[in-house]
């Protein structure tokens, strides 16, 4: 893309991307920090509450392990484990419990065969391939003035956009499951805090999808002009 030379439209894309990225990241960090200072009503750690949620929702065989880093939590269907960062594994704050239960929500999705999650998982190997190849094809197309390569590169990049869009309902649904569980098993404070933390987290996925869409539209528009 840089090979196009200076382009005000692309500079605008960069600005939009940075504003959305930094803005949503700052929001999730501030929201998480706020609720990490509030003790949850369960009197238990994030890992323990997540385990209760798993048992209650038909996923008792899911394991829970600890990983290093800040907000590095994820659920891996390949080993059927929740991987929780240190703070969310061992702390009992509203924020820690909310994040841990969000990941438990993904495990419950897997256990009940939630279709958007299955579709997203099927896209992973395709997206891994397209992310590794589209940039190279794009550069070759620009250098050698091969319009077909450029179009193919953009088509491959489109898979990343599709992946981002499919990710949205998966993440939102996992958060909804977490908030619903915390609302029924905990107190209104747990539910309120979880809703705020997980809404902030969801906005990072919305921002990523918007950035991908804007970049795709830019590429398509610029190719048509050239």
C-alpha positions in Angstrom: 0.0 0.0 0.0 2.9 2.3 0.7 4.0 1.8 -2.9 1.2 3.9 -4.1 3.1 6.9 -2.8 1.6 9.7 -0.8 -2.2 9.4 -0.7 -4.4 11.6 1.5 -7.1 8.9 1.5 -4.6 6.3 2.9 -3.4 8.8 5.5 -7.0 9.1 6.6 -7.3 5.3 6.8 -4.2 5.3 9.0 -5.6 8.0 11.3 -8.9 6.2 11.6 -7.1 3.0 12.4 -4.9 4.6 15.1 -7.8 6.5 16.7 -10.0 3.4 16.9 -7.2 1.2 18.1 -5.8 3.5 20.8 -9.2 4.7 21.8 -10.7 1.3 22.4 -7.6 0.0 24.1 -7.5 2.9 26.5 -11.2 2.3 27.3 -10.8 -1.4 28.1 -7.7 -0.7 30.2 -9.5 2.0 32.2 -12.7 0.0 32.7 -10.8 -3.1 33.7 -8.6 -1.1 36.1 -11.7 0.4 37.7 -13.5 -2.9 38.3 -10.3 -4.7 39.3 -10.4 -2.7 42.5 -13.9 -4.0 43.3 -14.2 -7.3 45.1 -16.7 -9.7 43.6 -19.5 -11.2 45.8 -18.4 -14.8 45.2 -15.5 -14.8 47.6 -13.6 -16.8 45.0 -11.0 -16.3 42.3 -11.7 -15.8 38.6 -10.7 -19.4 37.9 -12.9 -20.8 40.6 -16.0 -18.9 39.4 -15.3 -19.8 35.8 -15.2 -23.4 36.9 -18.6 -23.1 38.5 -20.0 -21.6 35.4 -18.6 -24.4 33.3 -20.1 -27.0 35.6 -23.4 -25.3 35.6 -23.6 -25.0 31.8 -22.6 -28.5 30.8 -18.9 -28.1 30.2 -17.4 -29.8 33.3 -14.4 -31.4 31.5 -12.9 -28.0 30.4 -9.5 -27.4 32.1 -8.2 -24.1 33.4 -4.5 -23.2 33.2 -2.5 -20.0 33.9 -0.6 -17.9 31.3 1.6 -14.9 31.8 0.8 -11.4 30.6 -1.9 -8.8 31.1 -5.4 -9.6 29.6 -3.9 -12.5 27.6 -6.8 -14.8 28.4 -8.2 -17.1 25.8 -10.0 -20.4 25.3 -8.4 -23.0 23.1 -10.8 -25.6 21.7 -7.8 -27.7 20.6 -6.9 -28.6 24.2 -10.3 -27.7 25.7 -8.7 -25.4 28.3 -9.3 -21.9 29.5 -5.9 -20.1 29.6 -6.2 -17.3 32.1 -3.7 -14.5 32.8 -2.2 -14.5 36.4 -4.4 -11.7 37.6 -7.7 -13.2 36.3 -6.7 -16.7 37.4 -6.0 -15.9 41.0 -7.7 -12.6 41.8 -11.4 -12.3 42.9 -12.2 -8.8 41.6 -15.3 -8.1 39.5 -13.1 -7.6 36.5 -11.1 -10.8 36.9 -14.3 -12.9 37.4 -15.9 -11.2 34.3 -13.0 -12.0 32.0 -12.6 -15.5 33.3 -16.3 -16.2 32.8 -16.2 -14.7 29.3 -13.6 -17.3 28.4 -15.8 -19.9 30.0 -18.5 -18.6 27.7 -16.4 -19.7 24.8 -16.0 -23.1 26.2 -19.8 -23.4 26.7 -20.2 -22.4 23.1 -17.9 -25.2 22.0 -19.7 -27.7 24.2 -23.1 -26.9 22.8 -22.0 -26.6 19.2 -22.6 -22.9 18.8 -22.5 -22.5 15.0 -20.8 -19.1 14.6 -17.9 -20.4 16.7 -17.7 -23.6 14.6 -17.7 -21.4 11.5 -15.0 -19.2 12.9 -12.8 -22.2 13.8 -13.2 -23.5 10.2 -12.0 -20.1 8.9 -8.8 -20.1 11.0 -6.5 -22.1 8.7 -7.8 -20.2 5.7 -7.2 -16.8 7.3 -3.8 -17.9 8.5 -2.9 -18.6 4.9 -4.4 -15.5 3.4 -2.8 -13.2 6.0 0.6 -14.6 5.1 0.2 -14.3 1.4 -1.9 -11.4 0.5 0.7 -8.7 1.2 3.3 -10.5 -0.8 1.0 -10.9 -3.8 0.0 -7.2 -3.5 3.6 -6.0 -3.6 4.4 -8.2 -6.5 1.4 -6.9 -8.4 2.4 -3.3 -7.7 6.1 -3.8 -8.6 5.3 -5.7 -11.8 2.2 -3.8 -12.7 0.1 -6.9 -12.6 -3.5 -6.0 -12.0 -4.5 -9.6 -11.6 -2.1 -10.1 -8.7 -3.4 -7.0 -7.0 -7.0 -8.1 -7.3 -6.2 -11.6 -6.0 -4.4 -10.0 -3.0 -7.4 -7.9 -2.2 -9.7 -11.0 -2.5 -7.4 -12.8 0.0 -7.4 -9.8 2.3 -11.2 -9.9 2.3 -11.1 -13.2 4.2 -9.6 -11.4 7.1 -12.5 -9.0 7.0 -15.0 -11.9 7.0 -13.1 -13.4 9.9 -13.4 -10.2 11.9 -17.1 -10.0 11.2 -17.7 -13.6 12.2 -15.7 -13.0 15.4 -18.1 -10.3 16.6 -21.1 -12.5 17.3 -18.9 -15.1 18.9 -17.4 -12.6 21.3 -20.7 -10.9 22.1 -22.4 -14.2 22.7 -19.6 -15.3 25.1 -20.0 -12.1 27.0 -23.8 -12.4 27.1 -23.4 -15.9 28.6 -20.9 -14.6 31.2 -23.1 -11.7 32.2 -26.2 -13.9 32.4 -24.4 -16.4 34.7 -23.0 -13.7 37.0 -26.4 -12.0 37.2 -28.1 -15.2 38.3 -25.3 -16.6 40.5 -23.9 -13.4 41.9 -25.2 -9.9 42.7 -26.3 -6.9 40.8 -22.8 -5.5 41.3 -21.2 -8.5 39.7 -23.5 -8.2 36.7 -23.1 -4.5 36.3 -19.3 -4.6 36.5 -19.1 -7.6 34.1 -21.3 -5.8 31.6 -19.1 -2.7 31.6 -15.9 -4.7 31.4 -17.0 -7.0 28.7 -18.7 -4.2 26.7 -15.4 -2.4 26.7 -13.7 -5.5 25.5 -16.2 -6.1 22.8 -15.6 -2.6 21.4 -12.0 -3.7 20.6 -13.4 -6.3 18.3 -15.8 -3.8 16.8 -13.0 -1.4 16.2 -10.8 -4.1 14.6 -13.7 -5.1 12.2 -14.3 -1.4 11.3 -10.6 -0.9 10.5 -10.5 -4.0 8.3 -13.6 -2.9 6.4 -12.2 0.6 5.9 -8.9 -0.8 4.7 -10.6 -3.2 2.3 -12.8 -0.4 0.9 -9.7 1.8 0.4 -7.9 -1.0 -1.5 -10.9 -1.7 -3.7 -11.4 2.0 -4.4 -7.8 2.7 -5.1 -7.5 -0.3 -7.4 -10.5 1.0 -9.4 -9.0 4.4 -9.7 -5.7 3.1 -10.9 
